[in-house]
Each structure stands twice: as C-alpha cells, then as structure tokens.
C-alpha cells in the first residue's frame, strides 16, 4: 500500500434539513462536506492508503473548512488550489418510507469549474502514484476541467498508473449527448470502469443488441480495459434497499448474493463501493475477485448506516461484517 492513490474532483458543502424535513420548510441545516472523489479518498485513507486529492476551492472560510475536513480524515491536500470565489453546494432532502430523497445542486460557478491544466504540476502529481480515480460528475463541471482531466490521465497512463472511472452520470448536471462525447474521449485510458449496461449503451456507444453483462464485455473489448464493476439496487422504500454486486472481465462474470438492509444515509454508497473495490484489489493484488466483490459490497452496505457522504470505518469493521458476526454490541 506504499504507492499513493490520487483522486480528482470537487468537494462541496452539503446542507441537509434535519429530521427528514423538506427544503422549503427548513429553518436550519446540518452541514458537512462531500463529493464523489473526495469520499473515495477519505474511505481509502481509513483503509490505510496514502491518498492525494486534486481540486480547487475558494480561499475563504468555507474553502479552509473543506481543507480541514479532508486533512482530519487523513487526505493529502497539497494539490488543492485555493483560488476563486465560490464553493460548490448541494442540498440533500432525505427521503423516508415511500418518499424518495432529493438532491438540489448549486455548483455552476464554483471555483472547481475554473480549474485548468496550468494549475497543476502533473509530473509531481503522478510521481509515486499507483492509482488514479475520477468520475463522470467531474467531467460535467466544465470544458476546462475536462481538458485538465484528459491531460492528467494521458500522462498517468504513460507512467503505468492504474486508472479507474466511475460513470456516475447525472442528468441534472448535463445533457447525455454532451456527456457521451466526454466519456468516449476518456474511455481509451481507463483500466477499470464502474458502470452499468445503461452506461455502456448510452455513454460509450455499445450496440443495444448486447444486453446485461454482454454489453459490459463489449465495453471491455472496445476500450481494452480490464474490469467493469457495479451493483444493482432494488428499492423497497427510501430507507430500505437491497444491493448485489458484479464484476465483468472479458472471460468472466461474477456476482454476489443480494443484501437487504435499512438506510440511515444513502448518499456516498456508490463511492464507498468504489473505495472498497479499489482497496481490496490492491490488497489481494487482483487475485481474488470473489473477496473483492464481497468487500466492495459490504463497504457500500455499511456506508448506508453512516451519516454524511464518506465511509469512515476501518477494514476490520468491514471484515467483521463480512463474517456475519452477531449484531450485538462489540465490547
């Protein structure tokens, strides 16, 4: 675990009405910080990895608070630029029972949207890096950000860095036609996709005659990537879901049994899954995909029991859950 893991994205201020309230009725909000790649970096740091986060924040109290939050969770922030005026904000309206959760973004003019290639010392960033992770949400931020990501992954690929990409398409952030162009541009540099058949068809141009895992195998053939990981969610109620995970290689398809569970906070479940997969692939040296899938799924399920965006439990907590130990108090 001595090589650093680099994640690239935006960290935002998250505001949540308390007690399952709705935004219109809120007189106060619970505040924390989060964002896909920041969440992954934090979770991997809890698993013992050296993680470095690349972003841009305003040089004001909100930006400083976000830096303190990352540092408190063992994430290196030497590559976070402190320039600009605004921090990205999102409002989370937590669902309950048959009422689903809602997310409202306020991030169009955030400092991160102005990040440019010249803002980053790419050689210093990828030095000693073994893994680079980013997502489709980051690609949605601006053309400048997309150019910066592309420059970084090209150089990372040349230097043998393993690159993972979480498709994470959000229709509220950009049209799918524009997203598809950006996704296709980065696809040749990806070693591991977190993706679904929907992503393969709509964002990577895989023919819809290929269904399910066959579509994901075609994505691997098209890009020469090694893996596609993902999970399927069955929603019973906003606070009761079921997940099962899968991995696809060119010659292999594996999936887990489903786990049904209660939810305290759903946000960040996919990021915890990604962190669990990345950690267990590195831990096993890519040699035990059944364990990798179980660990990733267990990390995601446990994240749903924690408030806030990021998974902050230890590897031992995940392993104990995987052993299906008694739910009695651990003393």
Secondary structure, 3 states (H helix, E strand, C coil): CCCEEEEECCCEEEEEECCCCCHHHCCCEEEEEECHHHHHHHHHHHCCCCEEEEEEECCCHHHHHHHHHHHHCCEEEEEEEECCCCCCEEEEECCECCECCEEEEECCCCHHHHCCHHHCCHHHHHCCEEEEEEEHHHHCCCHHHHHHHHHHHHHHHHCCCEEEEECCCCCCCCCHHHHHHHHHHHHCCCCEEECCHHHHHHHCCCCCCCCHHHHHHHHHHHHCCCEEEEEEEEEEECCEEEEEEEEEECCEEEECCCEEEECCCCCCHHHHHHHHHHHHHHHHCCCCHHHHHHHHHHHHHHHCCCCCCCCCCCHHHHHHHHCCCCCCCCC
